[in-house]
């Protein structure tokens, strides 16, 4: 099988990103860009981000997760701690996360360390989830091999019966991580592939701002 994609071309011309509009703090700029993509309405899940980890096999692996909160400290998402990504983070907490918002011709690339958030924060978020999502966290031994989908459907049905009129508590193996950034790059597409790239790097608790060649 072979398919030539060399003619897939697009000129990025919607916006510019110059030092004159750069915030001193990267999370302030992230909030500005995130708000703009929300208002634009052109991305169905603006909070979808790619998180890449390095597994025990030495290979990097990336997957889409949903950003559920951001603060001055970093980016929070939730998962099964026993999943492939959870085990990878336990061995190597250095991760990379990225956002791509094609309608604004922008991407953001984040390097940082992933740390578990407090049990209290995980409990609060877990309680806010729909019942089906809470039961799903109990039904799925994430990343393990199963024989068929029927295994999941059967387990979910059993859990619905078992937890009828009962509180569904967060399992200990499920919770949140916060990615605390050490580097955040903001990328704005520009004509002729001369894109604007501004990178914030944390040095001695201060953010160093640099422009990168495209």
Wavefront OBJ file of the C-alpha trace (Angstrom):
o trace
v 0.000 0.000 0.000
v 1.226 3.478 -0.854
v -0.329 6.920 -0.883
v 1.433 10.147 -1.757
v 0.468 13.001 0.599
v 3.024 15.497 -0.668
v 0.294 17.736 -2.123
v -1.446 18.188 1.226
v -0.630 21.853 1.728
v -2.097 24.750 3.663
v -0.885 28.291 4.160
v -1.300 29.514 7.728
v -2.396 33.149 7.571
v -4.985 33.790 10.296
v -2.920 35.376 13.060
v 0.508 36.558 14.159
v 2.244 36.117 17.501
v 4.813 38.753 18.385
v 6.797 39.540 21.510
v 4.735 42.707 22.007
v 1.744 40.618 23.160
v 3.639 38.039 25.215
v 2.634 37.699 28.871
v 5.327 37.487 31.542
v 3.802 34.257 32.840
v 3.013 31.346 30.498
v -0.149 30.252 32.334
v -1.637 33.710 31.739
v -0.996 33.311 28.023
v -2.380 29.762 28.109
v -5.586 31.058 29.673
v -5.859 33.719 26.972
v -5.371 31.223 24.149
v -7.704 28.660 25.713
v -10.423 31.284 26.112
v -10.002 32.342 22.501
v -10.396 28.790 21.208
v -13.473 28.283 23.418
v -15.071 31.467 22.101
v -14.220 30.588 18.510
v -16.409 27.492 18.707
v -14.336 25.753 16.063
v -13.010 22.917 18.234
v -15.416 20.390 19.728
v -13.169 19.483 22.669
v -10.742 22.335 23.210
v -9.512 20.605 26.375
v -8.314 17.498 24.518
v -4.557 17.213 24.908
v -1.975 14.685 23.838
v 0.087 13.293 26.703
v 3.298 11.420 25.887
v 5.118 9.164 28.341
v 8.081 6.807 28.088
v 7.333 3.197 29.052
v 9.517 0.527 30.594
v 10.194 -0.745 27.059
v 11.967 2.543 26.294
v 9.401 3.630 23.712
v 7.479 6.892 23.943
v 3.705 6.598 23.688
v 1.177 9.390 23.251
v -2.575 9.402 23.724
v -5.394 11.917 24.011
v -6.664 12.774 27.496
v -8.994 15.547 28.643
v -7.647 18.482 30.585
v -9.999 18.962 33.539
v -8.416 21.914 35.291
v -5.514 24.302 34.935
v -4.015 26.494 37.629
v -0.929 28.631 38.150
v 0.802 25.364 39.074
v -0.031 23.336 35.976
v -2.424 21.068 34.085
v -4.663 18.432 35.727
v -6.077 15.286 34.139
v -7.490 12.027 35.527
v -6.821 8.376 34.787
v -6.354 4.899 36.211
v -3.049 4.846 38.094
v -2.581 1.201 37.081
v -2.964 1.977 33.381
v -0.060 1.926 30.957
v 0.347 5.686 31.287
v 0.108 5.491 35.072
v 2.824 2.848 35.270
v 5.001 4.845 32.870
v 4.628 7.981 34.994
v 5.506 5.992 38.128
v 8.812 5.014 36.487
v 9.509 8.307 34.716
v 7.475 11.341 35.730
v 8.798 13.479 32.864
v 6.038 13.893 30.275
v 5.112 16.011 27.284
v 1.622 17.372 26.674
v 0.361 19.251 23.646
v -2.733 20.970 22.296
v -3.563 21.486 18.614
v -6.281 23.935 17.655
v -6.368 23.921 13.838
v -9.150 26.492 13.530
v -6.810 29.113 15.029
v -3.693 27.504 13.523
v -2.145 27.131 16.962
v -0.479 24.530 19.098
v 0.999 24.495 22.586
v 3.734 22.080 23.664
v 4.372 21.494 27.364
v 7.259 19.668 29.018
v 6.962 18.926 32.702
v 6.691 16.448 35.536
v 3.471 14.630 36.360
v 2.631 14.279 40.039
v -0.429 12.790 41.737
v -2.806 15.379 43.133
v -4.301 15.050 46.617
v -6.875 12.367 47.362
v -9.316 15.092 48.344
v -9.132 16.738 44.915
v -9.518 13.366 43.185
v -12.514 12.525 45.390
v -14.206 15.820 44.579
v -13.805 15.349 40.837
v -14.860 11.693 40.942
v -18.112 12.637 42.692
v -18.843 15.163 39.941
v -18.714 12.507 37.197
v -21.899 10.935 35.802
v -22.844 7.628 37.399
v -21.923 5.679 34.273
v -18.421 7.164 34.237
v -17.905 6.359 37.921
v -19.004 2.764 37.384
v -16.841 2.589 34.264
v -13.776 3.415 36.351
v -14.603 0.384 38.504
v -15.485 -1.897 35.603
v -12.321 -1.411 33.555
v -8.892 -2.661 34.537
v -7.426 -0.118 32.140
v -4.765 -1.283 29.669
v -5.153 -4.960 30.627
v -5.941 -7.574 27.963
v -9.561 -8.759 27.825
v -11.181 -11.409 25.662
v -14.103 -9.320 24.369
v -16.247 -6.262 24.971
v -18.786 -8.548 26.603
v -16.439 -8.739 29.609
v -16.868 -4.997 30.170
v -20.601 -4.991 29.538
v -21.141 -7.854 31.974
v -19.005 -6.211 34.648
v -20.827 -2.904 34.245
v -24.206 -4.604 34.560
v -23.073 -6.353 37.749
v -21.811 -3.083 39.208
v -25.072 -1.284 38.423
v -26.879 -3.897 40.494
v -24.311 -3.905 43.279
v -24.337 -0.107 43.651
v -28.067 0.447 43.277
v -28.970 3.130 45.852
v -25.374 3.075 47.160
v -22.580 5.627 47.029
v -19.977 4.937 44.367
v -16.663 5.796 45.990
v -13.502 6.582 44.087
v -11.232 3.541 43.856
v -7.715 4.073 45.199
v -6.204 3.210 41.808
v -8.004 6.068 40.057
v -7.248 9.768 40.370
v -5.596 12.864 39.047
v -2.174 14.038 37.966
v -0.915 17.575 37.655
v 1.689 18.298 35.015
v 3.965 20.966 36.463
v 5.587 22.648 33.462
v 9.255 23.442 33.052
v 8.837 24.498 29.409
v 5.822 25.767 27.443
v 6.048 26.579 23.751
v 3.346 28.586 22.007
v 3.181 28.020 18.254
v 1.269 30.188 15.802
v 1.109 29.186 12.153
v 2.355 31.814 9.678
v 2.741 32.044 5.886
v 5.665 30.396 4.100
v 6.200 28.030 7.034
v 7.836 30.898 8.965
v 5.785 30.140 12.057
v 5.937 32.129 15.279
v 7.349 30.051 18.150
v 7.724 31.561 21.606
v 9.082 29.324 24.371
v 8.954 29.843 28.125
v 11.603 27.938 30.104
v 11.658 27.785 33.900
v 15.065 28.753 35.278
v 15.629 29.450 39.010
v 11.875 29.905 39.526
v 11.695 32.516 36.777
v 10.387 32.161 33.240
v 12.871 32.823 30.450
v 11.199 33.845 27.173
v 12.815 33.084 23.818
v 11.805 33.030 20.152
v 12.620 29.831 18.253
v 13.258 29.552 14.531
v 10.411 27.691 12.785
l 1 2 3 4 5 6 7 8 9 10 11 12 13 14 15 16 17 18 19 20 21 22 23 24 25 26 27 28 29 30 31 32 33 34 35 36 37 38 39 40 41 42 43 44 45 46 47 48 49 50 51 52 53 54 55 56 57 58 59 60 61 62 63 64 65 66 67 68 69 70 71 72 73 74 75 76 77 78 79 80 81 82 83 84 85 86 87 88 89 90 91 92 93 94 95 96 97 98 99 100 101 102 103 104 105 106 107 108 109 110 111 112 113 114 115 116 117 118 119 120 121 122 123 124 125 126 127 128 129 130 131 132 133 134 135 136 137 138 139 140 141 142 143 144 145 146 147 148 149 150 151 152 153 154 155 156 157 158 159 160 161 162 163 164 165 166 167 168 169 170 171 172 173 174 175 176 177 178 179 180 181 182 183 184 185 186 187 188 189 190 191 192 193 194 195 196 197 198 199 200 201 202 203 204 205 206 207 208 209 210 211 212 213 214
